[in-house]
Amino acid sequence: MDTSLFNIGLYTSIEASRLLHTSAISISRWLSGYSRKDSDGDAMYVPPLWAPDVPKQDYNQVQLSFRDLMETRFVNAFREAGLPLQRIRALYIRAQDIVESERPFSTSKFYTDGQKIFFEKIVTKDDLNAMLDLGDYQHVFKSIILPTFKDIEYSDGAPIRWTPQRGAKSIVLDPKRSFGQPILRDSGIPTSTIATVYSGYGNAEDVAEAYLIPIQDVLEAVSFERHLAGI
């Protein structure tokens, strides 16, 4: 087994799409690139925004590390806010230079210095003026991006833990625990396990007693898994 994959988290594009509530196809395109026709009808290759940490396996399905997942989360937030991928790509490239990181969107510096760095530096660059409007970016950053950072815990500027559902602080994704799959923070039990057992017991009290965990943890785990399944 490749030990370099330990402690970085591991997610298929399908798992990432469920966690981020977006299309697995979009995630694959962002991380693998894709082909399309240009204005003349000729085929052209659009490169990925970045190379994921996990090399593609024989079945050719993109897999994400926890850091990739966090980076993709912000790309998705920009897309949901209406920014074209071309704008995001330009922002990403410039952000790599300013933040001094190959994964700029998921750094704490992007969060703490975001308004100052990007409002003062990126939008003043002539080559980006036509692609990134200051008014648009201010709106996106303040209404979409800033709130998403509140659910992430950092260490040395890098994301180390994510609380994926607002109001459910007992659930975390931690790349150093259970390969980054959703677990209960205190007990480390996968939320999928709790939800499966709950479906058999039928009530939270019995599950809580069986696993010696708070009833609230059971309720939050079941609610989270139902949300992932779209129930």
Residue, then its C-alpha position, 0 to 999 in steps of 0.5 A: m500500500d502506498t503509505s504516502l496516501f495516509n493522513i491526507g484523506l481520500y475521496t472519489s469524485i462521487e463522494a466529493s460531489r455528495l459532500l459538496h453538493t455539486s456535480a461529480i462531472s464538474i469536479s472531474r473536469w476541474l481536476s482532470g481537464y477536458s476537451r471542447k471545441d473552440s470558436d473555429g470548431d477545432a478540438m482544444y484541451v482545457p487543462p485542470l485548475w491544479a493536479p490533484d494530490v492522488p495520482k489517477q489509478d487504472y480505472n481513471q477516476v479522479q480521487l481527491s485528498f482532503r486539501d483537494l476537497m477543500e480547494t474544490r469547495f471554494v471553486n464550487a462556491f465561486r461557480e455557484a456565485g455565477l463566476p465563469l470558470q475562466r475568471i476563476r482560473a485567472l484568479y487561481i493563478r494570480a492567487q498562487d503567486i500572491v498567497e505563495s501556495e499551490r493550493p491558494f483557495s484553501t489557505s488561511k491567508f486567503y481568508t484573513d488577507g482575502q479582501k486586502i490582497f485581492f482587492e488591492k492587488i489582483v484587480t489592479k493588474d491590467d491583464l485581469n481587469a477585463m476578467l475580474d470585476l471588483g464589484d463582482y468579487q467583493h459581493v462573491f467574497k463577502s456573501i459566499i466565500l467568507p462564510t465558508f471559512k468559518d467551518i474550517e480549522y487551520s494549522d500553519g495556514a493549511p486546513i486540517r479539519w472541516t465541519p461539513q454541516r452548519g449547526a452540527k459541530s459533532i461531525v467533522l472531516d479530518p484527514k488523519r482519522s478514518f481516511g477523512q470520512p465524516i465521523l463524530r468528533d469525540s468518538g470517531i465513529p463514522t456517521s454512516t455507521i450511526a445512520t445504518v444502526y439507527s435505521g435498525y434500532g428506530n430511535a436515537e436513545d437506543v443507538a446512543e446507549a449502544y455506542l455510549i455517545p450523546i443522543q445529540d450526536v446520533l441525531e446530527a449523524v442521522s440528519f447529516e447522512r440523510h442530507l448527503a443522500g438527498i432525503 
